[in-house]
């Protein structure tokens, strides 16, 4: 799983929830650019995406994820 989120409290809460499962690996990014790179490199099965990121809007990242060969 990949969680792209800039709010530290939200990241911490999500990490705690994911730790309850032994079957998941969680990657996190605090900017859209970093999240896009992780998505391409790690190819997660699931992406959680904040739509109000500091470097760009989440809908832009979503469009890029849908268009990129490795993440569509």
C-alpha positions as CSV (number, residue, x, y, z in Angstrom):
1,X,0.0,0.0,0.0
2,X,1.0,3.6,-0.6
3,X,-0.3,6.5,1.4
4,X,0.4,10.0,-0.1
5,X,-0.5,12.4,2.7
6,X,1.2,15.6,4.1
7,X,-0.5,15.6,7.5
8,X,1.7,13.9,10.1
9,X,-1.2,13.0,12.4
10,X,-3.0,11.2,9.5
11,X,0.1,9.3,8.6
12,X,0.7,8.2,12.1
13,X,-2.9,7.0,12.5
14,X,-2.8,5.1,9.2
15,X,0.5,3.5,10.1
16,X,-1.0,2.3,13.4
17,X,-4.0,0.7,11.6
18,X,-1.8,-1.0,9.0
19,X,0.5,-2.4,11.8
20,X,-2.4,-4.5,12.9
21,X,-2.1,-6.5,9.7
22,X,0.9,-8.9,9.2
23,X,0.1,-9.0,5.5
24,X,0.7,-5.4,4.4
25,X,3.7,-3.3,3.6
26,X,3.0,0.5,3.8
27,X,5.0,3.1,1.9
28,X,4.4,6.7,2.7
29,X,5.1,10.0,0.9
30,X,4.3,13.6,2.0
31,X,4.4,15.2,-1.5
32,X,2.8,14.3,-4.7
33,X,6.1,14.1,-6.5
34,X,7.6,11.7,-3.9
35,X,4.4,9.6,-4.0
36,X,4.5,9.4,-7.7
37,X,8.1,8.1,-7.6
38,X,7.2,5.5,-4.9
39,X,4.2,4.4,-6.9
40,X,6.4,3.9,-10.0
41,X,9.2,2.2,-8.1
42,X,7.2,0.0,-5.7
43,X,4.0,-0.6,-7.7
44,X,1.7,-0.9,-4.7
45,X,-1.6,-2.8,-5.0
46,X,-3.5,0.0,-3.3
47,X,-2.9,3.8,-3.2
48,X,-4.5,6.2,-0.6
49,X,-4.2,9.7,-1.8
50,X,-4.8,13.1,-0.1
51,X,-6.3,15.5,-2.6
52,X,-4.7,18.6,-1.0
53,X,-1.0,18.1,-1.1
54,X,1.6,20.9,-0.7
55,X,3.2,20.5,-4.2
56,X,0.1,19.7,-6.3
57,X,-3.5,18.7,-6.1
58,X,-4.3,15.0,-5.7
59,X,-6.4,14.8,-8.8
60,X,-3.3,15.7,-10.8
61,X,-1.4,12.8,-9.2
62,X,-4.4,10.5,-9.8
63,X,-4.4,11.4,-13.5
64,X,-0.6,10.8,-13.7
65,X,-1.0,7.4,-12.0
66,X,-3.7,6.4,-14.4
67,X,-1.6,7.4,-17.4
68,X,1.8,6.0,-16.4
69,X,2.6,2.6,-17.9
70,X,3.8,1.2,-14.6
71,X,0.9,2.4,-12.4
72,X,-2.2,2.3,-14.6
